[in-house]
């Protein structure tokens, strides 16, 4: 019989966060899909979209080391801004036919999930702070 009083595991590190896990998966997908971009885009869209996707997980990680609610909110908000930057760049890649509509739809669905997770964590940031 499962104990329902403590069904949520305690988050020990940023890699335990579902927000980080989904975002990390997005980063891996972005790297794979951007390999197919034209060589001329190596220092353009390819570089931009990769850097923006890495920024999402990097800001989630940096946030985890912060103690104040305001700092946490700020880094999660920056992560969300980077997420929207990736979305914009995917729209460009789609419209330039660097990626298929099917690939765009899959990535867009992941972005929607991550956006909701980030919104939730931003709204709960003050109540989730634990000082060590």
C-alpha positions, 0 to 999 in steps of 0.5 A: 500500500502506497503512503499518500501523505508523502507522494511528492519527492523532495527536490534536492537539485535542479535536475529533479525539477520537471521544468528543467527535465522538459527544458533539457529535452527541448535543448537536445531536440533543438541541437538535433534539428538545427543540425539540418539547417543550411551551413550558411546559418551556422553563425546565424539562426543555428547559433541563436536557437542553440544559445537561447535553448541552453539559456532556458536550462542554464537560468533554471539551474542558476535560479536553484542556487539563489535564496531570495524570492526576487532572484528566483523569480527573475531567473525563472522569468529570464528562462521563460523569455529565452523559451519565447526566443526559441519559439520565435526562432522556430517560427523563422526556421519553419517559415524558411522551410528549415524544419517540417511542419510536423517537427515544428508542431512537436517542438511547439507542444513541448514549448507550451508545456514548458511555458506552463511549468515556468509560469507555475514555478514563477507564481509559486517561487516565494512559497518554495524557497528553502534556505540551507 
